[in-house]
Amino acid sequence: MIAFLLKRLALVLPTFVGITLLVFALIRLLPGDPVEALSGERGMTPERYARLLAEFGLDRPLPVQYLDYVWKALHGDLGFSTITHEPVFREFVARFPATIELSVVAMLLALAIGLPAGILAATKRNSVVDYTVMGASLAGYSMPIFWWGLLLILTFSVTLGWTPVSGRIAIQYDIPSVTGFMLVDSLLASDEGAFRSALSHLILPSIALGTIPLAVIARMTRSSMLEVLREDYVRTARAKGASTFRVVAIHALRNALIPVVTTVGLQVGTLLAGAILTETIFSWPGIGKWLVEAIHRRDYPAVQGGILLSATVIVGVNLVVDLLYGVINPRIRHH
Amino acid sequence: MTDATLAALPPSPWVELWRDFRRNRGALIGLGIVAVLLLAALLADVIAPHPPAEQFREATLRAPSWEPVDGRRFVLGTDPVGRDVLSRLIHGTRLSLLIGLVSVGLSLSGGVLLGLVAGFFRGGIEFTIMRLMDIMLALPSLLLAVAVVAILGPGLMNAMYAIAIVMLPHFVRLTRAAVIGELAKDYVAASRIAGASTPRLMFDTVLPNCAAPLIVQATLGFSTAILDAAALGFLGLGAQPPTPEWGSMLASALEFIQSAWWVVTLPGLAILVAVLAFNLMGDGLRDALDPKLKR
């Protein structure tokens, strides 16, 4: 197990180096340099330019600058936003809980619907249920989620007036921020109205964000279940007279879920990327919306930091999923 | 060749492929839609009722209807500046298929080249290429595309580059895996012994036998490209207005979502239908080409 763990860690390091290189390239490939941007319209003398260049460390060789960037990043120093002048790391941390809350709820929704749908489709193979589930899943997989989110707003917020259009909570609720998760914070403040408001704000964005993971999970569960149901031990269980429910729920499900765990882990990345679109549509104050705004405002330190941190989170989650996979499926460790 | 030997010959791989593909109803529907989209794209100038950029100032945000206005008919309504939505959608088809063609073309050629190199030159070169691809795969496609566009700057061409880069690892991995599988076979050894040079072995001997998974991936790549390009266009990072690209059409009409449903709903529907069609076709091709599923 230790060897497996070390091997996986060794694979993560180059990935991290690659991501930092990509983000570093983002600074270097920009037209003009930060000093020029500082000088603005008035321009500056060559002496002052050279002094500022040295001050920012931009006169040093590129590898030195790169190592400096990585060293600082490892210490949580990602520079300052050129718009708000706040440290990028702090801005990211302030918005991250909103994205996590949305992603967790979206994933729970996807699992709650996707798993049963996939199992049902597999047990009733080639039936109307199967075709419906697979058709819906294909449509969900092909869905432009920014459009899907707008349709949801148009139907449930504008026409029916059931849910709020945007934001995380109604403006009249002022909850002390303890965890950064509105659902948890409002419960801690024991404010029922705030909890309901937070929940109603979460419904549409999490449906929009959860649609693609739902479709993928349903498909994956179905095919994995079909494979397991062909196994000899399942036939043995059937032959012993176990009920279909027992065979599926007790015997087959455990093994069928192994590949699904990987799929779920890989969907975390998709969720974070999907948050870019979902948060933009629903004005959800998370990192996705922040990143898009930073690109439009040319706030490059924020763009770099945002991409670096999101990528790091995704790589970290993928690593954890890999390790978990090794725990639940011992065979993989020896490959 | 007598009739008897002809009859004993196995059907050509293309005929066999079509036979398997035809059995899949979803795949046929996908193929049909793709054919219609292709026709719309090729004949856009002929079938679009109006030029895509022409603004009919007296007919802004007109709802879809058969009733003509001043002798002009706007079947799918008009947008906020009075452009005919149907015509823009038809011209958008051309753009979306072009985006698919360019990004998949770039990604496929780059991916096949890198994959062949990685498959033929095992060791250091292979390790470097594959680790690089792993790094790219670690980032979700939209995040990577956004990062690339942030570096290159917003625009349709840069969006296509970004999408091509995002899809690259899939083509490299598939090619390498297929190449390694083929290299173990006798016909390659025979060709090598006969004195075929490495480039000849790569492109002439091995590559054609790796085509099946690449065809499937290229088809599915079209749907990824169309979807991601639309997402980038929607975020204002891809095609810029007034280009009739579906994603940016949708984004530029966003403020009218409450008063004019058609300006937002129809471009999105076009994206969904196109993406769905390529996914259906790709799935059908995979099933038809996958020897494991054949008896």
Interface residues (C-beta under 8 A of the other chain):
Chain A: L11 P14 T15 G18 I19 L22 V23 A25 L26 L29 L30 L138 A139 Y141 S142 M143 P144 F146 W147 W148 L150 L151 I153 L154 V158 G269 T270 L272 A273 G274 I276 L277 T280 L291 V292 I295 H296 V303 I307 S310 A311 I314 V315 N318
Chain B: G26 R131 L132 D134 I135 M136 A138 L139 P140 S141 L142 L143 V146 A147 V149 A150 I151 S223 L227 A230 A231 F234 L235 G236 L237 G247 L250 L254 I257 Q258 W261 V264 T265 P267 G268 L269 I271 L272 V275 L276 N279 L280 D283
